[in-house]
Amino acid sequence: MPKVTIPYAKNIIRRALRELVDPSPDPALIPALWQHFDSSCAYCGARLVPGQKAAHTDHLLSASSKGPNHISNRVLSCARCNEVEKRDMPWENFLRTKCPDPATFEDRKSRILAWQRLHRQDAAAISQALLADAETMADAVVALFDDKVIALRTAKRQHPQDRVK
């Protein structure tokens, strides 16, 4: 588990509330994802092994950009592409940087778009109104959390003798 920091806690709050209305993909769909992408990173083509830390399911449109958790917004990715290089970059722009030639770019892009088409109808069932409610509620909870962090930091400064040594 990563170190628990204030920004990490706020991210978890947002993700937890969003998960209620936009759940992560059904684990039963993950083998189909592996098969569709031929056990390779959708971006760079690196071979991946199920269960290894280097294998990820990446959001095409990042969660921080309000991309859905739905399987149609997920692709198989290597850790380097997902965690280090792509981050919040639009997937098509990132894909262009990973492809040595136009034919490879078109092949990988076509595979990603075909995956999205396979699952687009299911994605339409996600209520946009509920997603907006979840975002509004997350904003309110994070604002309250921020207020409590400020209050605790103020109290800590006012009582230096109570600090752990």
C-alpha positions in Angstrom: 0.0 0.0 0.0 1.3 3.5 -0.8 2.2 5.9 1.9 -1.1 7.5 3.1 -0.8 11.2 2.3 -3.5 13.9 2.3 -3.7 13.9 -1.6 -3.8 10.1 -1.6 -6.7 10.1 0.9 -8.6 12.6 -1.2 -8.1 10.5 -4.3 -9.4 7.4 -2.4 -12.5 9.3 -1.2 -13.3 10.4 -4.8 -12.7 6.9 -6.2 -14.8 5.2 -3.5 -17.8 7.4 -4.1 -17.5 7.1 -7.8 -17.2 3.3 -7.6 -20.8 3.2 -6.2 -22.2 4.4 -9.5 -19.4 3.5 -11.9 -18.0 0.2 -10.7 -14.7 -1.3 -11.8 -15.0 -3.8 -14.6 -16.4 -7.2 -13.7 -13.4 -9.6 -13.2 -15.1 -12.0 -15.6 -14.4 -9.6 -18.4 -10.7 -9.4 -17.8 -9.7 -12.6 -19.7 -11.5 -11.1 -22.8 -9.4 -8.0 -22.4 -6.2 -10.1 -22.4 -7.4 -12.1 -25.4 -8.4 -9.0 -27.4 -5.0 -7.4 -26.8 -3.1 -10.7 -27.3 -1.4 -10.4 -23.9 0.4 -7.3 -25.1 0.4 -3.6 -24.1 -2.1 -1.8 -26.2 0.4 1.1 -26.5 3.9 -0.3 -26.9 3.2 -3.9 -27.7 5.3 -5.3 -24.8 4.3 -8.9 -23.9 2.6 -9.2 -20.6 1.9 -12.1 -18.2 -1.4 -12.2 -16.2 -0.9 -11.7 -12.5 2.4 -10.0 -12.8 2.9 -6.5 -11.4 3.9 -5.2 -14.8 0.5 -5.9 -16.3 -2.2 -3.2 -15.8 -5.7 -2.3 -17.1 -5.3 1.3 -18.0 -8.1 3.9 -18.4 -8.0 5.3 -21.9 -9.5 8.5 -20.6 -7.9 8.8 -17.1 -10.0 8.6 -14.0 -8.6 12.1 -13.0 -10.2 13.4 -16.2 -13.4 11.8 -15.2 -13.0 8.8 -17.5 -15.4 6.0 -16.7 -14.3 2.8 -15.0 -16.3 0.8 -17.6 -14.4 -2.0 -19.5 -14.9 0.0 -22.7 -12.5 2.6 -21.3 -9.9 0.1 -20.3 -7.0 -1.4 -22.2 -4.2 -3.8 -21.4 -1.1 -1.8 -20.6 2.5 -2.3 -19.3 3.4 -0.6 -16.0 5.8 1.7 -17.8 3.2 3.0 -20.2 0.5 3.3 -17.6 2.4 4.6 -14.5 5.4 6.5 -15.9 4.8 7.7 -19.5 1.1 8.2 -20.3 -0.3 9.4 -17.0 -3.2 11.8 -18.0 -2.2 12.3 -21.6 -4.9 11.6 -24.2 -4.5 8.0 -25.2 -4.3 8.7 -29.0 -1.6 11.3 -28.6 0.3 8.9 -26.3 -0.1 6.0 -28.7 1.4 8.1 -31.5 4.6 8.5 -29.4 4.8 4.7 -28.9 4.5 3.6 -32.5 7.6 3.5 -34.7 5.6 3.9 -37.9 2.1 4.9 -39.2 1.1 1.3 -39.9 1.8 0.2 -36.3 -0.1 3.2 -35.0 -3.1 2.4 -37.2 -3.1 -1.2 -36.2 -2.9 -0.5 -32.4 -5.5 2.3 -32.7 -7.9 0.0 -34.6 -7.5 -2.7 -31.9 -8.4 -0.1 -29.2 -11.4 1.3 -31.1 -12.6 -2.3 -31.8 -12.5 -3.0 -28.1 -14.5 0.1 -27.3 -17.1 -0.8 -30.0 -17.5 -4.2 -28.4 -18.6 -2.7 -25.1 -20.0 0.7 -26.0 -23.7 -0.3 -25.5 -23.0 -1.5 -22.0 -21.2 1.8 -21.2 -24.3 3.7 -22.2 -26.1 2.3 -19.2 -24.0 4.3 -16.8 -26.2 7.2 -15.5 -24.6 10.5 -16.2 -26.9 12.1 -13.6 -25.6 9.7 -10.9 -22.0 10.3 -12.0 -22.6 14.0 -11.6 -24.1 13.4 -8.1 -21.2 11.3 -7.1 -18.7 14.0 -8.2 -20.7 16.7 -6.3 -20.8 14.6 -3.2 -17.1 13.8 -3.5 -16.3 17.5 -3.8 -18.3 18.1 -0.6 -16.6 15.3 1.3 -13.2 16.4 0.2 -14.0 20.0 1.2 -15.0 18.8 4.7 -11.8 16.7 4.8 -9.7 19.7 3.9 -11.4 21.8 6.7 -10.6 19.0 9.2 -7.0 18.8 8.0 -6.6 22.6 8.5 -8.2 22.3 12.0 -5.9 19.5 13.0 -2.8 21.3 11.7 -3.8 24.4 13.6 -4.4 22.4 16.8 -1.0 20.8 16.3 0.8 24.2 16.1 -1.1 25.4 19.2 0.0 22.4 21.3 3.6 21.7 20.4 4.2 19.9 23.7 1.7 17.2 22.5 3.8 16.3 19.5 5.2 12.8 19.3 9.0 12.8 19.7 
